[in-house]
Amino acid sequence: MSCPQEKVVSGPHSAEPPRWVHDSLIGITEIRRIFKLGRTAAYELTHRPEFPDPVPISPRCYRWWASEVAKFAAALRREPAQASAQSAKAPRLPDPDVPQPRQITGKVRTARSRKEAP
């Protein structure tokens, strides 16, 4: 089975083996397991622009290279750590041009007691 997006060079002069020798194709079920997502969320994830490109198997069947999905997952894990490190360095100040939400001020009263029925 050959992949239409990949050139397979074989013979004594090929420098490295074809990709399918050391990598595997995974489906949406494996992607759901890796990211712990439901079916709809997994499909939404695969349609993100930064998600690896699919390999078409047939007109309605796609697979993804496991190594590319693993790199994407590792990048997602690094993102929150980098964002939290940056936010810890410099506190975010409110933008003066953006209206701030109103805050409730004043004293807190206890609720009135209900009148008991006779």
N, C-alpha and C positions, 0 to 999 in steps of 0.2 A: 504494500500500500504506500503510495507516494503522496507527498503533500504538494499541492499546486503552488504554494508560495515559496517553496524551498528548492534550490537546485541541488541535486545529489550528484556529487562528483565521485566516481569510483575508478579504481585502477591503481597501479603502482605509484602514481605521481600525486595522489591525493594526500594533503597534509594532515587533515583530521577526519575522523569518521563522521558520518551524517548525524544530524542532531538527534534523531530518534533512537540512536544507539545508547546515548547517555541521558536522555530526557524522556519524559512521558507526557502524553496528552491527558488532561483531566476534564471532566464534565461539570455541569452545574451542581450535581450532587456533592462532589468533592469540594467545590467552592463553598457550598452551604455549610459543610462540615468545618472547613478551615476558618471561616469567618463567623461561624455560629449564627447564621441568618436563616430566615424563612425564605420561601421560594420567590416571592415578589421582591423582597429587599435584595436578594442575591442577583436577580435579573437587573435591578436598578444599579447595583454596584458594577456589573459587567458593562453597563452602558455609560459609565463615567468616562470622560475623555482621557484621564490618566491611567485607566485600567488597560492591561495588555490587550493587543489585538487578537481576536479569535481566529482560529484556523477552521475554515469551512470544510466539513466532512461531506455534507450533502446540502441541498438547498435549504433544509430546515434543521440542520444539525451542526452544532459548533463545538469545538473543544479549545482549550487553552493550554499552553506549555506550562508545566508544573513549576519550572524554575522561574519563569517570568511572574507567575502569580505569587510565588514565595518572596520574590524581590519586592513586589507591590505591597504585600502584607508587612514585610519588615519596614518599609518606608512609612506605612501608616502607624506602626508602633513607635517609630522615632518621632513623628510629627507632634503628638501631644507632649512628649518629654521636652522637645525643643521649645514649644510654645509656652509651657509652664516655666521653663528656665528663663525665657525672655520676659514674661510677665512678672516674675519675682524680682528681676533686676530693676525695672522701672515701673512704678505704679501708673496705671492709666488714669489720666485726668479727664474730667467731663469736657466735652466740646461746647464752647459758649454759644455757638450758632445753633445747636440742636436743643430744642426745648426739653427740659427735664420733666420727668413724671412728677405729678403732685404727690406730696406726702401728707399723711393725716397727722394733724397736730392737735393738742388740747389734752384735757383731762379724761381719764377713763372712769366712767361711772359704773356702779354695780347695777345689774338688771333689776327692774321693779318686780316686786313679788306679785304673784297672781292672786286674785280674789278667789276664795274657795266658794264653790256652789253650796247653797243652803240645804 
